[in-house]
Amino acid sequence: MQYFEEEQRFRQPWIWAIVLLSTVILLVVFGYGLIQQLILKEPFGDNPASDTGLIIAAVTTFVLGGGSILLLYIMKLTTKLDSNGLHILFFPLRRRDIPLNDIARWEARTYRPIRDYGGWGIKVGRRGWAYNVSGNQGVELEFTNGKKLLIGSQRSEELSAAIATAKRDNAGNPSSS
């Protein structure tokens, strides 16, 4: 039985502005450098690289810049709760499956992403690990071993209630572990 499902993506305009602007600036600088040194035959910079070195640096920058944009576009945090447990997929980087019996306590809470965890993404902070993509709402889990994990959610109260229902429905069910 499925109790909860949520998919979140990095769609904050300010994050996109930073990534796109920095990538465009690098592309313009290296594009200008390639034209100046390879076509106009004027050295690019005070201590110019060889033509091969400049080409390698430019191609690497283009690939990394484009890769960053693509990664940010395809990344998503999917949280699913079913009778087998809590399933977290931070695509394409990490998957984590948590049996219901491993969850000792949980609480929907407001947190400070930058102060508590150093921002958004897969982070570790003074309160434990966090998987989040936006906002400041989530559900903090405490496991039977005492470790904690915060799952960012735009529907944190609903996720917390779904965990309570799933744990109640599966109490004493050995197949839920």
N, C-alpha and C positions, 0 to 999 in steps of 0.2 A: 504494500500500500504506500502511495506517495502522499506525504504530508505537506511538503513545501518545495517550491522551486523558484529561483530568482537568477536572472542573468544581468550582469552589469558590465559596462564598458567605459573606457577612458574617453569621455566626450566633453570634458571641460574645455571651454574655449581658450582659457589662459594657458593650459598645458600645450594645446595645439599651436598657439601663437609662439610660444617659446621654441618648440621643436622645429616648426616650419621656418621661423625667422632665422634661427641659428643655422639651419641647413642651407637656406637660400644665401645667407651671407658667405658661408664657406664655398658654395658653388660659384658665386660671383667672383670671389677672390681667386680661387683656383682657375676658373675659366679665364679671367683676365690674365693671370700668370702664364697659362698655356699659350694664349694668343700672343702675348708680348714676347715670350722666349722662343716659341717654336715657329711662329709665323713672321713676326716682326724682327726676329733675331736679336732682340735686346734682352740682356740679362734681367731676370725678375728678382728684385730684392738686392740688399747690400752684399749678401753672401750667397749668391744663387746656387741652387742645386744643379746637378747635371740634367740634361734633357730627360734622360731615363728616370732619374730620381724624382723629377718634377711630375712626370707622367704617372709613376707608381704612387706618389703621394696624392695626386689628384684623383686617380681611379679609386684608391682606398677610401678617400673622403667621400666620393660619390656613392660608393657601395655602402659605407657605414651610415651616411645620411639617409639614403633611400631605405636601407634596412631598418633604421630607427623609426622612420615614418610608417613603414609597413608593419613592424612589430607593434607599435602603439595602436595602429588601426585594427589589427586582428586580436590583440589581447582582450581577454574577457574573464570575468570571475563568475563562475556558475556554482551556485549552492543548491544542493538537492538533499532532501531529508525523506527517507523511506524507512520501511520496517527493518532494513538491514543496517541502517546507520546514517550518518551525516557524510555527504560526499562533496568535496570541494575541488573544483578544477580551475586552476589559474592558467588558462590556455595561453600559450603553448608551453609554459614553463614547469608547472607542478600540479600533481594530483595528490589528494590526501583523502583517505577513507577512514572515518572514525566510528567504531562500533558504539552503539548507544550505551552499552554497559561501561564504556571508558569515561563517559561524561558524568562527573560527580555533581557539578553545579553549573548553572548558566544564568546570565542576566543580560537583558537588553539595556544598553547604556550609551551615553554620549561620551565621546572621547576626543582628545586633541591629537589629530593625526601627526602633525609635525613635532609637537613636544613629546608625545607619548611614544611614537614609533619612528620618527624621522621622515614622515611623509606617507605616500601611498605606494602600493605595490605589495610585494612580499617583504615584510620588514620584521625586525626584532627590536624590541625596546625593553624598558625596565619592567614592564608588566608581562613580558613574554612575546610570542610571535603574533603577527597580524597579517591578514590577507584583506586588502581593501583597495578600491579603485576611486572612490569619491565620497564626499560628505564626511560626517562626523558621528554617524550612528552605526551601531553594530551590536553583536551578541558576543559577550565574553564567556568562553567556556573554561571551566576548571576541571581538569582530568583527575582520575582516581590517584594518579602519581603526583598530584600537586602542581603540575605544569599548567600554563594558561595559553589560550589562543583566542584572539579576537577576530571575528568574521565581520567585515564591513557589510552593512545591509541597508538598503533604502526602506526596508520593511522589517526592522529589527524586532518590534513588538510581536509581529505575526510569526517570525522565525522562533522567537522565544516560546510563544504559546504552542507552536507546532512541536518543538522539542519536548515540552511537558506532555503533550498528548501522545507522542510517539513512545516516550519512556513509560507512560502509564499503560498504553496498549500492549507494550512488549515486556512488561514487568514479569520476571520469572520465566521468560521464553528464552531458552538457551540458544536458539538459532539466531537471536538478535545480537549475539556477541561476536 
